[in-house]
Amino acid sequence: MRYLTAGESHGKQQTTIIEGLPARMPITPNDINDSLLRRQKGHGRGKRMQIEKDLVDVVGGVRHGYTLGSPIALVVHNDDFKHWIDVMGEDPVSEDQNIRRVVTRPRPGHADLNGALKYGHRDMRNILERSSARETTARVAAGAVAKTLLKHLDINIVGYVKEIAGIKAEEKPELSIDDKIRISEESTVRCLDEAVGQQMMDAIDQAKKDGDSIGGVCEVAIEGLPAGIGSYVQYDRKLDGRIAGAVQSINAFKGVEFGIGFEAARKNGSEVHDEILWSEERGYYRRTNRLGGFEGGMTTGMPVIVKGVMKPIPTLYKPLQSVDIETKEPFNASIERSDSCAVPAAAVVMEHVVAFEIAKAILEQFPNDQFPKLKETIDGYREEIRCF
Ligand SMILES: Cc1cc2nc3c(=O)[nH]c(=O)nc-3n(C[C@H](O)[C@H](O)[C@H](O)COP(=O)(O)O)c2cc1C
């Protein structure tokens, strides 16, 4: 299974095409819209989220509530495009820089300058429109299709916020995945620890007042995966490596950890590895899950726990210094509409990019053109290995 996305931030639409999904899998637009609406929520999101409510238009691959086995094409229209036709339309326009809203001042922390140098653009709108995190709308739509496949295979996934601006949520090992889904949904900062949720909101408000931005840490948990998904036999078949690459590719993500992650560097082996146990009733199991559900690039049958670090958003109302590429004069970087903190939304994006990698690995391992047969195969595999 693979997908591509296309579309500019203020262009007509975000588009994604997903290929490789089996036929006869139940899916409705609501499965995708739920995810899109979740991406738009969160304390600290700017005006654009109020202007637009993202809704999917399913334009290929689904009929009467089921996948057809053909490519799935999804479109999210930009309601605001009517105000951007002159700036973003495909037809030639006058050279008037105001009409085209030309950008010649690269913003530090964005793709602006590197992209302009690479592609030879003098108007950096040609870069920022595509490098903007608006593209994650299409990635969430693709991930929502993957999540639907996982749901039908009894695999559940949720993303939430662990930390914002140094304010850390406590571990909540007692929570089931259903609890995590419910509590994170109820929290405007998508945090499982209600005690620190308010502090996180205050930090976001303060950053906004200061014209600054703040980052944080998101976590994704997946339950219901049998052991042995992924492979150790080739570097590009290691599922933890693929997930790490996908998470790192989200705009503003700067690092990835599984389980105790970087803490492992400071511990002895006896404090890191998860001992193997067996019981007639459960089959193989582990008492601990310090390695976050992976050994040798394959799932262990324990929950997958992966964290991603998001840097503070680079567009600041208190702008950083930059240099105009036409005049070479120092300038304060121009402001496109911007949030002060997007960590809660990023947790939703991360959940969806991880879902896609997992669904993709499952389909690679158990190829099947028909969803009911895929389900039968996975259920049979679970019975056979007795490790989940
Ligand atoms: C959900 C989400 C929302 C974002 N919103 C903004 C934003 O409003 N303003 C901004 O400057 N950057 C925002 N970013 C981050 C930038 O898109 C990102 O930092 C930029 O494209 C440069 O890429 P890099 O940080 O991965 O190098 C957002 C990222 C995500 C995941």
The ligand as a Gaussian input file, in Angstrom:
#p B3LYP/6-31G(d) Opt

LIG

0 1
 C       -0.110000      20.168000      12.771000
 C        0.985000      21.149000      12.461000
 C        0.692000      22.502000      12.380000
 C        1.694000      23.417000      12.095000
 N        1.364000      24.747000      12.057000
 C        2.327000      25.650000      11.809000
 C        2.015000      27.042000      11.818000
 O        0.875000      27.455000      12.038000
 N        3.020000      27.907000      11.574000
 C        4.298000      27.501000      11.333000
 O        5.173000      28.319000      11.140000
 N        4.629000      26.192000      11.337000
 C        3.682000      25.253000      11.563000
 N        4.029000      23.931000      11.567000
 C        5.426000      23.528000      11.355000
 C        5.998000      23.825000       9.975000
 O        5.146000      23.357000       8.952000
 C        7.403000      23.233000       9.812000
 O        8.193000      23.600000      10.891000
 C        8.038000      23.708000       8.533000
 O        7.334000      23.164000       7.441000
 C        9.522000      23.339000       8.393000
 O        9.731000      21.971000       8.433000
 P       10.678000      21.280000       9.531000
 O       10.352000      21.973000      10.813000
 O       10.257000      19.855000       9.536000
 O       12.096000      21.503000       9.114000
 C        3.038000      22.973000      11.871000
 C        3.327000      21.611000      11.943000
 C        2.313000      20.698000      12.237000
 C        2.647000      19.231000      12.336000

